[in-house]
Amino acid sequence: MKLLVVEDDVRIADVVRRTLQEGGYAVDVVHTAPAGVEAFEIETYDLVVLDLMLPGLPRGGMDVCARIRDLNQDIPILMLTALDSTRRRVEGLDAGADDYLVKPFHLVELLARVRALLRRAPRAQAPILRAQGVALDPATRTATRNGRTIVLTAKEFAVLEYLMRNAGQIISSSELITHAWDSNYDGYSNVVQTYIRYLRQKLTLSGEVEIIETRRGAGYVIAADT
């Protein structure tokens, strides 16, 4: 899943980004209110972590939150603030935030709140993804095939999750990079091919059917269950 972090404190933003990436998420970070609105208008995200006190718009994070809600009523928004007052929390919730976290916060709590919000999101209402004998549980980040446990890295899980959420559709390498890596990724061009190879090695035992098909010149597809 891909997350947007809007936080003007560069140090905090970097810590949050690294924590979320270690949790298996692709993360984009911006530092101003206008940049947050622009990023959300351009990219597709599964959750937004939004600081309350942001430069660039009169009400900072409140204005960003309201604009996001104009564009998308369902995306989870976790608001961050250094102001621990009932009035500010109420204002944030009234602006459209789903949850509130007061700075300083424990990183394990940040991850727990993100997981909880994603579980409640509309797209997570059927949490266990199934296709071709593979069962993927985004809530617990576990995977099995035909009953045996498959141990995946965070990035392998992200690639497989996106393919399974779009089972039956051909997904290009560029689309996988967009959703499983952040927007600033500038690494080597065959990274998707490398991770597809890792997944095939882990998912397929000798004699089993390969579930990730390559459509030459187009991308990759996992057939949907019929």
N, C-alpha and C positions, 0 to 999 in steps of 0.2 A: 504494500500500500504506500501511497505517496502523500507526504505531509508538507504543509507550508508553515514555517515559523516566521512570525513578524515580531521582531524584538530589536529595539534600538541600542541596547547595551551589547556591544560586540562580544565581550567576554562571556556574558550569559548566553547569548545566541549560539556561540561556538560550543559551549558545554551542552546545551540542549540538543543541538544538532548531532554531536557525537553520541550522546546518550540514546537518542532515537535511532540513529543508524546502527548502533550496537544492538538495539532491540529488533532490528530487521526491517526498518522502514527506509524508504527513499525520502530525502529531506531537501527542500529548498528553503533558503533563508534570505529575507530582506530586512531592511533596517528602518524604513519610514512608512508612514501611513499610506501615502500615494503609491509607493512601490508594492505594498501589500495588496491594494485594490487592483493594481495593474497585473500583478502575478496571478491573482485569482481569476481575472478576466481572460487571461491568455491560456493558463494551464488547467488541468483537471486534478483536483486533490480529493483525498478521502477524509481529511481532518485538518483543521487550522489551529495552531497554537498562537495566540494573539496577546501581545502586551497591551496594557491599558494606556500607558503614558507614551505616546508616539509623536514624533514631530511630523509636521507637514499638513495636517488637517486640524480644524478648530477643536474638535473633541477627540483627536487622536484615535485610539483603538475603538472607541465607541462608534465613530464614523465608519471605520473599516468594517466593523461588525455589522452595522446597519446595511452597508452596501452589499456585503456578502449575503445577507439574508434576502436582499432584493433579488439577487441572482440565483440563490439556492436555499430553499427552506429546510433542507434535510441535513446538510453537511454538519458534522459535529464541530463546535467551536469551544476550545478550552482557553479561557482568558487568564492572563497572568497580571499580577499587580503587586506593588510594594505598599499599597494603601489598604490596610486591614480595617475597613470601616463598613458597617452594614449598609450605609447609603451608597457607597461606591459599588459594593457587590450587587445590590438591587439594581442600580443603573446598568451595570454590565449585563445582568440577566435579562432586564427589560429590553436592552438593545439587541438581544438575540443569542447571547452566549448560553451554552449548555452546562458549563461547569466553571468553577473558579478556583485558582490556586494562588495563594499568597506567598510572595517572596519574603525571606529565603525558603526554599522548599527542598525536600529530599528527592533525589533523582528517581529513586525507586517508586515514590508516590506519583511523580510525573508519569512514569511508564504505566503504572497501574490505572491512573485516570484515563490515559490515552486508550488503553486496552478496553476499559469499561465503556467509554464513549463509542468506540468502534463496534463493540458488540451490540450496542443499542441502535446503531445506525441502520436505516432501512435496508441497505445492501447486505447487512450482516444477519438478517433475520433467518436465513437458512445457512447456519455457520459452517457446517461440514460440507465441503465440496467433494463430489464423487465423479470419477470418469475412468473407464477402462480398468476397474479393479483398484484404483488409487483412491484413498480417502485422505483429505487434507483438512485439518481443523485449524483455522486461523486464530481462534481464541487461545488454544493451548500450543500453537505452532508445532504440531505433530503431524507426521505423515505415515501412512501405511500402504502397502500394496498386497492384496490377497492375504491380509491378516498379519504380515510381518512388518516390523517397524523399520522405517527409512530415516536415517539420521542425515539431516540437511543443514548446511550453513545458512546464515541469514539471507545471503544473496541468492543461493539456490532456492530457498523457500519462496522468496519474492518472485523469482522468474516462474517457478512452477505454479504459484498461486495465480499469477496473472493469466497464464495459459489456461488454467482450469476454470477460472471465472469466465473465460471466453471460449469454452470448449465448443468445437465445431467451426470456429472462425480461424482464418489464417492470420497470424500475428507477425508483422514484420520485425526485423531486428531493431529498426529505429523506434518502433512503438514500444518494444520491450525495454530499450534503453530509457525512453521517456518515463516509463512507469516504475522501473526497478532501480534506476540510478537517478541522481539529482540532475537538475538542468545545467549544472556547470561541468558535467562529466566530459572530459576531453581525453580519455584513455585510448587504448588501442582499439582498432575498428572491429576486430574479431572477438571481442569479449563475450558477445552473446553466443557465438558458436562454441566458445570454450565452456561456458556454463551449461549449454545444452548437452555437451559431451559429458560433463560431470554428472548431470541428472540422469542421462541414459545409463551410465555405468552403475549408478546407485539404484535405479528403479527396475532394471531389467536383469534377471538372472538367466543363466544359460537355458535355452529352450523356450523362454517367454517371448511374447510378442512385444516389439518396441512400441511404446504408446505415443512418443513424440515424433510426429512425422515431419520431414523436411519437404516443403514445396519449393523446388528450385526456382530461384529468382523472385520468390514471393515472401517466404517466411516459414513459420512453424505452426503446427496445429495438433491439438489433442482431440480426437474424435469424441463427440458427446455420446453419452449412453442413450440407447434407444429403448 
